């Protein structure tokens, strides 16, 4: 079997209508603790104007020595950062931890009495594909409802869910990226006119599963006040993998990447590997434990975030798989 240490160095739908148009090229700025960003102005399907800020880094790029590690604090910059376009998706680049904010109004001065509720979207894609890009999940309809919309990317596949119990590997990094994005929202959303005390987390498919994972993790208390899951649950058989199977899949990936592959049968059986959330302990996550027990065990214990919660499914969602 390949060594776990070697693995660290060898590896590198449903669409929401999103019609909106650019009305002004510049001049819309917001000052964050990280630095100043400049966005743009857009309009909804019925012509309501909103402010768009895209491609804001909410954590350090998880590259090189930060690969397979939990997300680190958000970077800062000098001058004005362009926030008029989305950052790279996690399917295409390791430097992908970017967040997008769409707001119908920006606060003036210290005004807080008119802060709007916030909806934070977690995209689906089986924990393997997808992004928070407006090409899939745009603000063109929701921004007519006097809310702020937030979307973001999180690590996918092996980079987000490598299942090694190793002191140099953090488990469930994709879920920890989501948590980091929620922490960023709590720290910054008032700057965009949003109310951090009225955050609704929602998602579909693997995004709906992710909402439930954030709901049952003991490390997310206070990061959101309501939750909505569409077409996904932590109890789905495709949404969780036991630790033993997670480590087996990680070793099979190592063999595919040429890391001391010893068993051709293991190599052949690794086609279509799925990297998914799993139970972790302090050894495998440096003390930052997101999922201390199986989802079913946590739900049975009642030890999770008790917030108003809606769950269901999306109409005509089967069309994504036929034709």
C-alpha positions as CSV (number, residue, x, y, z in Angstrom):
1,X,0.0,0.0,0.0
2,X,1.3,3.6,-0.6
3,X,2.4,5.6,2.3
4,X,0.1,8.4,3.5
5,X,3.0,10.8,3.7
6,X,3.9,10.2,0.0
7,X,0.3,11.0,-1.0
8,X,0.7,14.5,0.3
9,X,3.3,15.3,-2.3
10,X,2.2,13.4,-5.4
11,X,-1.2,14.6,-6.4
12,X,-1.5,17.8,-7.3
13,X,-28.2,20.5,-13.8
14,X,-30.2,22.5,-12.2
15,X,-29.8,26.1,-13.2
16,X,-31.3,29.3,-11.8
17,X,-32.1,32.0,-14.3
18,X,-29.6,34.8,-13.8
19,X,-30.4,37.5,-16.3
20,X,-28.8,40.8,-15.2
21,X,-26.9,43.5,-17.1
22,X,-24.0,45.7,-16.4
23,X,-25.2,49.3,-15.9
24,X,-22.0,51.0,-14.6
25,X,-18.4,49.9,-14.9
26,X,-17.0,51.3,-11.7
27,X,-17.2,53.6,-8.7
28,X,-18.9,51.1,-6.4
29,X,-16.5,50.5,-3.5
30,X,-16.8,48.8,-0.1
31,X,-14.1,48.9,2.6
32,X,-13.5,45.5,4.3
33,X,-11.0,44.7,7.0
34,X,-9.0,43.0,4.3
35,X,-8.9,46.1,2.1
36,X,-11.1,48.1,-0.4
37,X,-13.0,46.3,-3.2
38,X,-14.6,47.8,-6.2
39,X,-17.7,46.1,-7.7
40,X,-20.2,47.0,-10.3
41,X,-23.9,47.7,-10.7
42,X,-26.3,45.3,-12.3
43,X,-30.1,44.9,-12.7
44,X,-32.6,42.2,-12.1
45,X,-34.9,40.7,-14.6
46,X,-37.4,43.5,-14.1
47,X,-34.8,46.2,-14.0
48,X,-34.2,46.7,-10.3
49,X,-30.6,47.8,-9.7
50,X,-28.3,46.0,-7.4
51,X,-24.6,46.0,-6.4
52,X,-22.4,43.1,-7.4
53,X,-19.1,42.2,-5.7
54,X,-17.5,39.0,-7.0
55,X,-14.3,37.1,-6.6
56,X,-13.6,38.2,-3.0
57,X,-11.1,35.9,-1.3
58,X,-12.5,34.6,2.0
59,X,-9.5,32.5,2.9
60,X,-5.9,32.1,1.8
61,X,-5.4,30.1,-1.4
62,X,-5.1,26.4,-0.3
63,X,-2.0,25.7,-2.4
64,X,1.5,24.2,-1.8
65,X,1.9,23.8,2.0
66,X,-1.7,24.6,2.6
67,X,-3.0,21.8,0.3
68,X,-5.1,19.4,2.3
69,X,-5.2,21.8,5.2
70,X,-8.1,23.5,6.8
71,X,-8.8,27.0,5.3
72,X,-6.6,29.8,6.7
73,X,-7.6,33.4,7.4
74,X,-8.7,35.8,4.7
75,X,-5.8,37.6,2.9
76,X,-5.5,41.4,2.9
77,X,-4.3,43.7,0.1
78,X,-3.2,47.2,-0.6
79,X,-5.1,49.6,-2.8
80,X,-8.4,48.8,-4.4
81,X,-9.1,45.2,-5.5
82,X,-11.2,44.6,-8.6
83,X,-14.3,42.6,-7.6
84,X,-16.2,42.8,-10.9
85,X,-15.7,39.1,-11.9
86,X,-15.8,35.7,-10.3
87,X,-12.7,33.9,-9.2
88,X,-11.6,30.5,-10.5
89,X,-13.8,27.5,-9.7
90,X,-12.4,24.7,-7.5
91,X,-12.9,22.3,-10.4
92,X,-10.4,24.3,-12.4
93,X,-7.9,25.7,-9.9
94,X,-6.7,25.1,-6.4
95,X,-6.7,28.9,-5.9
96,X,-10.5,29.0,-5.7
97,X,-11.8,30.1,-2.3
98,X,-13.8,33.1,-3.5
99,X,-17.1,34.6,-2.4
100,X,-19.7,36.7,-4.2
101,X,-22.0,39.3,-2.6
102,X,-25.1,40.8,-4.4
103,X,-26.9,43.6,-2.5
104,X,-29.9,45.8,-3.5
105,X,-28.6,48.6,-1.2
106,X,-25.4,49.7,0.5
107,X,-25.4,51.3,4.0
108,X,-24.7,54.9,4.5
109,X,-22.6,55.9,7.5
110,X,-23.4,53.8,10.6
111,X,-26.9,53.1,9.6
112,X,-28.0,49.7,10.9
113,X,-31.8,49.9,11.2
114,X,-32.4,49.0,7.6
115,X,-30.1,46.0,7.3
116,X,-31.5,43.3,5.0
117,X,-31.8,39.6,5.6
118,X,-29.1,37.5,4.0
119,X,-29.4,34.3,2.0
120,X,-26.2,32.2,1.6
121,X,-26.3,29.6,-1.2
122,X,-24.2,26.4,-1.2
123,X,-23.9,24.9,-4.7
124,X,-24.5,21.3,-5.5
125,X,-22.5,18.9,-7.7
126,X,-21.9,15.7,-5.7
127,X,-19.0,17.3,-3.9
128,X,-17.1,16.9,-7.1
129,X,-18.2,19.6,-9.5
130,X,-19.9,23.0,-9.4
131,X,-19.2,26.5,-8.2
132,X,-20.9,29.7,-7.0
133,X,-20.7,31.3,-10.4
134,X,-23.6,33.5,-11.6
135,X,-23.7,31.4,-14.8
136,X,-25.4,28.8,-12.6
137,X,-26.8,30.7,-9.6
138,X,-27.3,34.4,-10.4
139,X,-29.0,37.1,-8.4
140,X,-31.5,38.2,-11.1
141,X,-34.6,37.0,-9.3
142,X,-33.8,36.8,-5.6
143,X,-32.6,40.4,-5.5
144,X,-36.1,41.6,-6.2
145,X,-37.1,40.3,-2.8
146,X,-35.1,42.8,-0.7
147,X,-32.5,40.3,0.5
148,X,-28.7,40.0,0.1
149,X,-27.5,37.0,-1.8
150,X,-24.1,35.4,-1.1
151,X,-22.6,32.5,-3.2
152,X,-19.1,31.0,-2.9
153,X,-16.8,28.2,-4.0
154,X,-15.5,25.4,-1.8
155,X,-12.9,22.7,-2.4
156,X,-14.2,19.6,-4.2
157,X,-13.1,16.0,-4.8
158,X,-9.9,14.8,-3.2
159,X,-8.7,18.3,-2.5
160,X,-11.8,18.9,-0.4
161,X,-12.5,15.5,1.1
162,X,-9.4,13.4,1.1
163,X,-9.9,10.8,3.8
164,X,-6.5,10.2,5.4
165,X,-6.1,10.0,9.2
166,X,-2.8,11.8,9.2
167,X,-1.4,14.7,11.3
168,X,-0.6,16.7,8.1
169,X,-4.1,16.3,6.6
170,X,-7.2,18.0,7.7
171,X,-10.4,16.1,6.9
172,X,-13.6,17.5,5.5
173,X,-11.9,20.6,4.1
174,X,-14.7,21.3,1.7
175,X,-17.1,21.6,4.7
176,X,-14.6,23.7,6.6
177,X,-14.3,26.0,3.6
178,X,-18.1,26.5,3.8
179,X,-17.8,27.3,7.5
180,X,-15.0,29.8,6.7
181,X,-17.3,31.5,4.2
182,X,-20.1,31.7,6.8
183,X,-17.6,33.2,9.3
184,X,-16.6,35.7,6.6
185,X,-20.3,36.6,6.2
186,X,-20.6,37.2,9.9
187,X,-17.6,39.5,9.9
188,X,-18.3,41.5,6.7
189,X,-21.9,41.4,5.6
190,X,-22.9,44.6,7.4
191,X,-20.5,46.4,5.0
192,X,-22.8,45.4,2.2
193,X,-26.1,46.3,4.0
194,X,-26.8,42.8,5.3
195,X,-27.9,41.7,8.8
196,X,-25.5,39.1,10.3
197,X,-28.3,38.1,12.7
198,X,-30.6,37.1,9.9
199,X,-28.7,34.7,7.8
200,X,-30.5,31.8,6.0
201,X,-28.3,29.0,4.7
202,X,-29.7,27.2,1.7
203,X,-28.6,24.7,-1.0
204,X,-29.6,22.0,-3.4
205,X,-28.4,18.4,-3.9
206,X,-24.8,18.3,-2.4
207,X,-25.5,21.9,-1.4
208,X,-28.6,20.7,0.5
209,X,-26.5,18.0,2.2
210,X,-23.9,20.6,3.0
211,X,-26.6,22.8,4.7
212,X,-27.4,19.8,7.0
213,X,-23.7,19.2,7.7
214,X,-23.4,22.8,8.8
215,X,-26.5,22.3,10.9
216,X,-25.2,19.3,12.7
217,X,-21.6,20.4,13.3
218,X,-20.8,21.6,16.8
219,X,-18.3,24.1,15.3
220,X,-20.9,26.3,13.4
221,X,-23.0,27.6,16.3
222,X,-24.2,31.2,15.6
223,X,-23.1,31.4,12.0
224,X,-26.6,31.2,10.6
225,X,-30.2,31.5,12.0
226,X,-32.3,29.5,9.5
227,X,-31.6,26.7,7.0
228,X,-33.2,25.2,3.8
229,X,-32.1,21.9,2.2
230,X,-33.3,21.0,-1.3
231,X,-32.9,17.5,-2.6
232,X,-30.2,16.4,-0.2
233,X,-29.7,15.0,3.3
234,X,-26.7,13.9,5.4
235,X,-28.6,10.5,5.6
236,X,-28.4,10.0,1.8
237,X,-26.1,7.0,1.1
238,X,-24.1,9.1,-1.4
239,X,-23.5,11.9,1.1
240,X,-21.2,10.2,3.6
241,X,-18.4,7.6,3.7
242,X,-17.1,5.7,6.8
243,X,-13.5,6.4,7.8
244,X,-12.2,3.0,6.7
245,X,-13.6,3.4,3.2
246,X,-12.4,7.0,3.0
247,X,-8.8,5.9,3.7
248,X,-9.1,3.1,1.2
249,X,-10.2,5.5,-1.5
250,X,-7.4,7.9,-0.6
251,X,-4.8,5.1,-1.0
252,X,-6.4,4.1,-4.4
253,X,-6.0,7.7,-5.5
254,X,-2.3,7.5,-4.5
255,X,-1.9,4.5,-6.7
256,X,-3.5,6.2,-9.6
257,X,-1.0,9.1,-9.2
258,X,1.9,6.7,-9.1
259,X,2.6,6.7,-5.4
260,X,4.0,3.3,-4.8
261,X,1.1,1.4,-6.3
262,X,1.5,-2.2,-5.4
263,X,-1.8,-3.9,-6.3
264,X,-3.2,-3.7,-9.8
265,X,-6.6,-4.9,-8.6
266,X,-6.8,-1.9,-6.3
267,X,-5.8,0.3,-9.2
268,X,-8.6,-1.1,-11.4
269,X,-11.2,-0.7,-8.7
270,X,-10.5,3.0,-8.2
271,X,-12.3,4.2,-11.3
272,X,-14.9,6.8,-10.3
273,X,-13.7,7.4,-6.8
274,X,-16.0,9.5,-4.7
275,X,-14.5,11.7,-2.0
276,X,-17.1,12.5,0.6
277,X,-17.5,13.8,4.2
278,X,-16.4,11.4,6.9
279,X,-16.0,11.2,10.7
280,X,-12.8,12.8,12.0
281,X,-10.8,13.0,15.1
282,X,-8.3,15.4,16.5
283,X,-5.4,13.4,15.0
284,X,-6.6,13.8,11.5
285,X,-7.7,17.5,11.8
286,X,-5.2,19.1,14.1
287,X,-7.9,19.7,16.8
288,X,-10.3,21.4,14.3
289,X,-13.0,18.7,14.3
290,X,-16.0,19.4,12.1
291,X,-17.8,16.0,12.2
292,X,-17.1,14.2,15.5
293,X,-19.5,11.4,14.9
294,X,-21.7,9.9,12.1
295,X,-24.5,12.1,10.9
296,X,-27.1,9.6,12.3
297,X,-25.4,9.5,15.7
298,X,-25.4,13.3,15.9
299,X,-29.0,13.6,14.9
300,X,-30.1,10.9,17.4
301,X,-28.1,12.7,20.2
302,X,-30.0,16.0,19.5
303,X,-26.7,17.9,19.9
304,X,-26.9,20.1,16.8
305,X,-27.9,23.6,15.9
306,X,-31.6,24.0,16.6
307,X,-32.7,26.6,14.1
308,X,-35.8,26.9,11.9
309,X,-35.3,24.4,9.1
310,X,-37.1,23.5,5.8
311,X,-36.3,20.5,3.8
312,X,-37.8,19.2,0.5
313,X,-37.0,18.6,-3.1
314,X,-36.9,20.6,-6.3
315,X,-39.6,20.2,-8.9
316,X,-38.7,18.5,-12.2
317,X,-35.2,17.9,-11.0
318,X,-35.0,14.6,-12.9
319,X,-34.7,16.6,-16.1
320,X,-31.1,17.1,-15.2
321,X,-30.5,13.3,-15.7
322,X,-32.6,12.6,-18.8
323,X,-32.6,13.6,-22.4
